[in-house]
Amino acid sequence: MAKGYWVAFADVHDPEGYKAYVTENAKAFRKYGGRFLTRGGPYEAPEGKPRSRTVVIEFPTYQAALECYRSPEYAKAMALRQGKSIMDLSIVEGYAGPQPMD
């Protein structure tokens, strides 16, 4: 079964207020097996116009990634994020097919 990923691009306008969201979202991520692969570190944008933070979270399955987003735990965290940031989010299924080096 393929893994699932959240790919988020965010601009945080209220870093102090955003801390409550970070604390709360950890509950949902822990419950659904989420694991940060990137969390707003340095980046380069050779194409397009991303937001100031890029976050990628890996889940054990695509279904777990969807369930986490739709969960009451994440809904509570999302409410804390309101007015503190703007986020674009995609939830995608991992790929297990042929790779260029195959």
MIKOLVEX-715445 format. One record per atom (N, C-alpha, C): x, y, z. Coordinates in steps of 0.2 Angstrom, whole numbers, padded with zeros to 4 digits, always signed. Example, Ala and Ser with C-alpha at 12.3 -4.5 7.8 and 13.67 -1.06 7.14 Angstrom:
% residues 2
+0066-0028+0039;+0062-0022+0039;+0066-0016+0039;+0064-0011+0035;+0068-0005+0036;+0064+0000+0039;
END
This chain:
% residues 102
+0004-0006+0000;+0000+0000+0000;+0004+0006+0000;+0003+0011-0004;+0007+0017-0005;+0006+0022+0001;+0012+0025+0003;+0011+0030+0008;+0007+0036+0006;+0006+0040+0010;+0002+0047+0009;+0006+0053+0011;+0006+0058+0008;+0009+0064+0010;+0005+0070+0010;+0006+0075+0015;+0004+0081+0015;+0010+0086+0012;+0008+0090+0007;+0013+0095+0004;+0010+0101+0006;+0013+0105+0010;+0010+0112+0012;+0014+0117+0011;+0012+0123+0008;+0015+0129+0007;+0012+0134+0011;+0015+0138+0016;+0012+0142+0021;+0016+0149+0022;+0012+0154+0023;+0015+0160+0025;+0012+0161+0032;+0016+0162+0037;+0014+0163+0044;+0014+0170+0046;+0009+0173+0048;+0008+0180+0049;+0009+0182+0056;+0007+0177+0061;+0007+0178+0068;+0011+0172+0071;+0018+0172+0071;+0022+0167+0073;+0020+0165+0081;+0019+0169+0085;+0017+0168+0092;+0011+0164+0092;+0006+0166+0089;-0001+0163+0089;-0001+0156+0085;+0004+0156+0080;+0004+0149+0077;+0007+0144+0081;+0010+0145+0086;+0013+0140+0091;+0008+0136+0094;+0002+0138+0095;-0004+0134+0097;-0006+0129+0092;-0006+0131+0086;-0008+0126+0081;-0003+0121+0080;+0004+0122+0081;+0009+0117+0080;+0008+0112+0086;+0007+0115+0092;+0006+0111+0098;+0000+0106+0097;-0005+0109+0094;-0011+0105+0094;-0011+0100+0088;-0008+0102+0082;-0008+0097+0076;-0004+0091+0078;+0001+0092+0082;+0005+0086+0084;+0001+0080+0087;-0005+0081+0090;-0009+0076+0092;-0012+0072+0086;-0014+0075+0081;-0017+0072+0075;-0012+0068+0071;-0006+0072+0071;-0001+0068+0067;+0002+0062+0070;+0002+0062+0077;+0004+0056+0081;-0001+0051+0080;-0007+0052+0081;-0013+0047+0080;-0013+0044+0073;-0011+0048+0068;-0012+0045+0061;-0005+0043+0058;+0000+0043+0062;+0007+0041+0060;+0011+0046+0056;+0009+0052+0056;+0013+0057+0052;+0020+0058+0055;+0024+0060+0050;+0031+0061+0051;+0034+0066+0046;+0037+0071+0049;+0039+0077+0045;+0045+0075+0041;+0045+0076+0035;+0051+0076+0030;+0054+0082+0029;+0050+0087+0029;+0053+0094+0029;+0048+0099+0033;+0051+0104+0036;+0047+0108+0040;+0049+0115+0040;+0049+0118+0034;+0050+0125+0034;+0058+0127+0034;+0062+0123+0032;+0069+0124+0031;+0071+0129+0025;+0077+0130+0024;+0080+0134+0019;+0077+0130+0012;+0076+0134+0007;+0074+0132+0001;+0076+0137-0005;+0075+0134-0011;+0076+0138-0017;+0070+0137-0021;+0068+0142-0025;+0062+0141-0029;+0064+0143-0036;+0066+0138-0040;+0069+0139-0047;+0063+0140-0052;+0057+0138-0050;+0051+0139-0054;+0045+0141-0049;+0040+0145-0052;+0034+0146-0048;+0036+0151-0042;+0030+0152-0038;+0031+0156-0032;+0028+0153-0026;+0032+0149-0022;+0030+0146-0016;+0029+0151-0011;+0026+0149-0005;+0025+0153+0001;+0032+0152+0005;+0032+0156+0010;+0039+0156+0014;+0040+0149+0018;+0036+0145+0019;+0037+0139+0022;+0035+0133+0018;+0039+0128+0017;+0036+0122+0014;+0037+0116+0019;+0031+0112+0020;+0031+0107+0024;+0029+0101+0021;+0032+0095+0022;+0030+0089+0019;+0030+0084+0025;+0024+0081+0025;+0023+0076+0031;+0021+0069+0028;+0024+0064+0030;+0023+0057+0027;+0019+0053+0032;+0014+0050+0029;+0009+0045+0033;+0010+0038+0030;+0009+0033+0035;+0010+0026+0033;+0006+0024+0026;+0000+0027+0025;-0004+0026+0019;-0008+0033+0017;-0010+0032+0011;-0014+0038+0008;-0020+0039+0012;-0023+0033+0014;-0029+0034+0018;-0028+0037+0025;-0023+0036+0028;-0021+0039+0034;-0020+0046+0034;-0017+0048+0028;-0016+0055+0027;-0023+0059+0026;-0027+0056+0023;-0034+0059+0022;-0038+0059+0028;-0038+0053+0032;-0041+0053+0038;-0038+0058+0043;-0032+0059+0043;-0029+0064+0048;-0032+0071+0047;-0032+0073+0040;-0035+0079+0038;-0042+0080+0040;-0046+0075+0040;-0053+0075+0041;-0055+0074+0048;-0050+0073+0053;-0051+0071+0060;-0053+0076+0064;-0057+0075+0070;-0058+0080+0074;-0052+0083+0078;-0047+0079+0078;-0041+0082+0081;-0038+0087+0077;-0037+0086+0070;-0035+0091+0066;-0039+0097+0065;-0046+0096+0065;-0050+0101+0065;-0049+0106+0071;-0048+0104+0076;-0046+0108+0082;-0040+0112+0081;-0035+0109+0078;-0029+0112+0077;-0030+0118+0071;-0034+0116+0066;-0035+0120+0061;-0038+0127+0063;-0043+0126+0068;-0046+0132+0070;-0041+0137+0074;-0036+0134+0077;-0031+0138+0080;-0026+0142+0075;-0026+0139+0069;-0022+0142+0064;-0025+0148+0060;-0032+0148+0061;-0036+0154+0057;-0033+0161+0059;-0032+0165+0054;-0030+0171+0055;-0022+0172+0057;-0019+0167+0057;-0012+0167+0059;-0007+0165+0053;-0010+0162+0048;-0006+0159+0042;-0011+0158+0036;-0008+0158+0031;-0012+0156+0025;-0008+0150+0022;-0012+0144+0020;-0009+0138+0018;-0012+0135+0012;-0008+0133+0008;-0010+0129+0002;-0008+0122+0004;-0013+0117+0003;-0011+0110+0005;-0014+0105+0000;-0009+0100-0002;-0011+0095-0006;-0010+0088-0002;-0014+0084-0003;-0013+0077+0000;-0013+0072-0006;-0007+0069-0006;-0005+0065-0012;-0003+0058-0010;-0005+0053-0015;-0003+0046-0014;+0004+0046-0016;+0008+0042-0012;+0015+0040-0014;+0015+0036-0021;+0021+0036-0024;+0022+0033-0030;+0027+0027-0029;+0026+0021-0031;+0030+0015-0030;+0032+0012-0037;+0031+0016-0043;+0032+0013-0049;+0039+0014-0051;+0041+0013-0058;+0048+0013-0060;+0051+0020-0059;+0057+0020-0058;+0061+0026-0057;+0066+0027-0063;+0068+0033-0064;+0073+0034-0069;+0079+0030-0069;+0081+0028-0063;+0088+0024-0063;+0086+0016-0064;+0080+0014-0064;+0078+0007-0065;+0080+0005-0072;
END
